[in-house]
Amino acid sequence: LTRRNAPKRVAPSTMADYRDSIQGVAVPVISHEIGQYQVYPRPGEAAKYTGVLRAQNIEAVRDRLEAAHMLDQADDFVRASGALAVICYREEIEAALRTPGFGGFQLLDLQDFPGQGTALVGILDAFMDSKGLITPEEWRRFCAPVVALARMRKYCWTAEETFEAELQVANYGRGALPEGRAQWVLRS
């Protein structure tokens, strides 16, 4: 691409939603399998497979790390890729929640799926155990029937700038929210 027709760079923000994609659709849209962000496999998880299924995929990762003298870094890879996956899932889910008229969303899964080769896309492992990436309470801050959202054009602000945001509430709960006043705290 030449500079003239290069895509416009957009700073990371909370402005994205799917309104353009569903514009003109007369029925509720429920997105299918949003996300699918991989988390590096924890080599020790292979020992949990005690039945007829063998974790050859995880064993192969362990063997490659060992051959490269990097097995001691496996937990760092899990933490780093897991932190990125959580951020990406949050961004994807919040974009869906910010979309006016959106019917809902479906994640591929919250757990890894070993049934079709390797799908290490879970916040939980294949046994529904936590990988320690996020607590259920932290997950529910952005994935729950009612979620507070802030639309802001960027994440990083300087001391010379005035922080501006539009506050929204996504309500997929059983009914309308009661009248009331919102209170919030902004922390640096």
Backbone torsions as a table, in degrees:
resi	resn	phi	psi	omega
1	LEU	NA	142.7	173.8
2	THR	-88.6	162.4	-179.6
3	ARG	-58.1	-35.1	-176.3
4	ARG	-62.4	-40.8	-177.6
5	ASN	-112.3	18.5	177.0
6	ALA	-66.5	148.2	178.7
7	PRO	-61.3	146.1	178.3
8	LYS	-67.5	133.2	177.8
9	ARG	-82.3	133.8	-179.0
10	VAL	-121.6	128.2	178.4
11	ALA	-67.7	145.3	175.0
12	PRO	-54.7	135.4	-177.1
13	SER	-155.1	-177.2	174.6
14	THR	-112.6	33.5	-178.8
15	MET	-92.8	-18.7	-174.6
16	ALA	-68.1	142.0	170.0
17	ASP	-155.1	-175.3	-174.8
18	TYR	-110.4	21.1	-176.0
19	ARG	-58.7	-38.8	180.0
20	ASP	-65.5	-34.1	-178.0
21	SER	-72.2	-28.7	-177.5
22	ILE	-106.4	4.0	-179.5
23	GLN	-57.4	130.7	177.9
24	GLY	84.4	-2.7	178.0
25	VAL	-83.3	124.5	-171.8
26	ALA	-86.7	-6.4	-179.4
27	VAL	-118.7	158.0	178.3
28	PRO	-60.3	137.7	178.1
29	VAL	-104.3	128.1	174.0
30	ILE	-117.4	117.6	-177.6
31	SER	-73.3	147.7	-174.5
32	HIS	-110.5	123.7	174.7
33	GLU	54.9	51.3	173.9
34	ILE	-69.6	155.6	177.2
35	GLY	93.5	-119.4	-175.4
36	GLN	71.0	57.9	179.2
37	TYR	-101.0	125.3	-174.1
38	GLN	-76.2	146.0	173.7
39	VAL	-122.3	132.1	-178.9
40	TYR	-56.0	136.9	-177.7
41	PRO	-73.6	143.8	176.9
42	ARG	-86.9	114.6	-175.6
43	PRO	-54.0	-35.5	-179.7
44	GLY	-65.3	-17.2	-179.2
45	GLU	-65.3	-24.1	-179.3
46	ALA	-56.9	-31.9	-179.3
47	ALA	-66.6	-18.0	-179.9
48	LYS	-75.1	-16.3	-179.9
49	TYR	-84.0	96.0	-175.9
50	THR	-112.6	-0.3	-179.5
51	GLY	-97.6	-142.0	-176.7
52	VAL	-80.1	-17.0	-179.1
53	LEU	-91.2	132.9	177.8
54	ARG	-111.4	138.3	-176.5
55	ALA	-87.1	63.5	-178.9
56	GLN	-63.3	-31.2	178.4
57	ASN	-63.4	-43.9	-179.4
58	ILE	-72.5	-37.4	177.2
59	GLU	-62.4	-39.0	179.1
60	ALA	-64.2	-40.8	177.4
61	VAL	-63.6	-45.0	178.7
62	ARG	-58.7	-46.1	-178.8
63	ASP	-63.1	-39.1	178.9
64	ARG	-66.9	-41.8	177.1
65	LEU	-62.7	-42.6	-179.5
66	GLU	-63.2	-44.2	179.3
67	ALA	-62.8	-31.4	179.8
68	ALA	-90.1	5.0	-178.9
69	HIS	58.6	40.0	-178.3
70	MET	-124.9	9.8	-177.0
71	LEU	-59.1	-31.1	179.2
72	ASP	-68.6	-11.7	179.2
73	GLN	-98.1	0.3	-174.9
74	ALA	-55.7	-45.4	-179.7
75	ASP	-63.3	-34.3	176.4
76	ASP	-64.3	-40.5	178.8
77	PHE	-64.9	-39.6	178.5
78	VAL	-64.3	-48.5	-179.0
79	ARG	-61.4	-45.6	-177.2
80	ALA	-67.4	-48.1	-179.9
81	SER	-68.4	-34.0	177.5
82	GLY	-67.3	-40.4	177.6
83	ALA	-62.9	-42.2	177.7
84	LEU	-64.8	-42.7	179.1
85	ALA	-60.2	-43.2	178.9
86	VAL	-61.6	-44.7	178.2
87	ILE	-60.0	-44.8	-178.5
88	CYS	-66.7	-42.5	176.3
89	TYR	-60.6	-44.2	179.8
90	ARG	-60.7	-46.6	179.2
91	GLU	-58.2	-45.4	-177.4
92	GLU	-65.4	-45.6	-178.8
93	ILE	-66.7	-44.9	-179.9
94	GLU	-64.9	-35.8	176.4
95	ALA	-61.2	-41.1	177.3
96	ALA	-64.3	-44.2	-178.6
97	LEU	-67.1	-28.8	179.0
98	ARG	-77.7	-12.7	-173.5
99	THR	-78.3	116.7	178.1
100	PRO	-61.1	132.3	176.4
101	GLY	77.9	5.4	-179.8
102	PHE	-71.3	138.7	-176.8
103	GLY	-83.9	-22.0	-179.4
104	GLY	145.5	-173.6	-178.6
105	PHE	-146.6	160.0	176.9
106	GLN	-130.0	129.4	174.4
107	LEU	-85.1	154.4	175.0
108	LEU	-56.2	-51.3	178.4
109	ASP	-176.0	161.4	173.5
110	LEU	-98.0	-3.5	-179.1
111	GLN	-124.2	155.9	173.6
112	ASP	-62.7	149.9	-178.9
113	PHE	-126.0	109.6	-178.6
114	PRO	-90.6	4.8	-170.9
115	GLY	-76.1	-21.0	-178.7
116	GLN	-127.1	53.8	-174.0
117	GLY	90.7	-119.2	-177.8
118	THR	-131.0	122.4	171.8
119	ALA	-131.2	85.8	-177.1
120	LEU	-90.0	58.2	-173.0
121	VAL	-106.9	15.9	-174.0
122	GLY	-100.3	152.1	168.5
123	ILE	-80.3	-22.5	174.5
124	LEU	-109.2	157.2	175.9
125	ASP	-79.9	-178.0	-176.0
126	ALA	-64.6	-15.7	179.9
127	PHE	-98.8	12.1	-179.3
128	MET	66.6	21.4	175.6
129	ASP	-93.2	145.8	179.4
130	SER	-64.4	141.9	172.0
131	LYS	-89.6	0.1	-179.8
132	GLY	76.6	20.9	-177.7
133	LEU	-84.9	-34.2	-176.6
134	ILE	-159.6	147.5	177.2
135	THR	-85.8	158.6	175.8
136	PRO	-56.9	-37.0	-180.0
137	GLU	-65.5	-41.8	177.9
138	GLU	-66.1	-38.8	179.0
139	TRP	-62.0	-41.0	-177.9
140	ARG	-70.1	-10.7	174.7
141	ARG	-65.5	-27.0	180.0
142	PHE	-124.9	-1.3	-179.7
143	CYS	-139.6	85.0	-176.8
144	ALA	-155.6	170.1	178.6
145	PRO	-59.4	-32.6	177.8
146	VAL	-129.6	124.0	-176.8
147	VAL	-133.0	130.7	172.9
148	ALA	-81.4	134.8	-177.6
149	LEU	-129.9	149.4	173.7
150	ALA	-125.9	127.3	174.3
151	ARG	-95.5	117.5	177.3
152	MET	-138.2	144.1	-171.2
153	ARG	-75.0	-11.4	175.2
154	LYS	-162.3	165.6	-179.6
155	TYR	-93.5	-29.8	-175.1
156	CYS	-107.1	125.0	-178.7
157	TRP	-123.9	147.0	176.9
158	THR	-94.3	167.8	179.7
159	ALA	-65.4	-23.7	-179.4
160	GLU	-80.9	-11.6	-176.3
161	GLU	-98.1	155.3	174.0
162	THR	-98.4	120.7	179.1
163	PHE	-67.5	130.1	177.7
164	GLU	-130.8	139.1	177.2
165	ALA	-153.9	150.2	172.4
166	GLU	-104.3	126.7	-179.0
167	LEU	-93.7	138.1	178.5
168	GLN	-133.9	161.5	171.2
169	VAL	-129.1	123.4	174.3
170	ALA	-90.3	120.6	-177.2
171	ASN	-118.5	102.6	172.3
172	TYR	-108.7	20.0	-179.8
173	GLY	-74.8	-174.6	-174.6
174	ARG	-71.6	-21.1	-179.0
175	GLY	-159.0	-175.0	179.3
176	ALA	-66.3	149.8	176.6
177	LEU	-75.7	144.4	178.9
178	PRO	-67.9	153.8	176.0
179	GLU	-60.1	144.7	179.1
180	GLY	177.3	-178.8	178.7
181	ARG	-112.4	135.7	177.3
182	ALA	-84.1	141.8	173.9
183	GLN	-128.0	141.3	178.4
184	TRP	-148.6	164.9	178.5
185	VAL	-129.2	133.6	176.3
186	LEU	-104.5	123.1	-178.5
187	ARG	-121.0	146.3	176.3
188	SER	-97.1	NA	NA
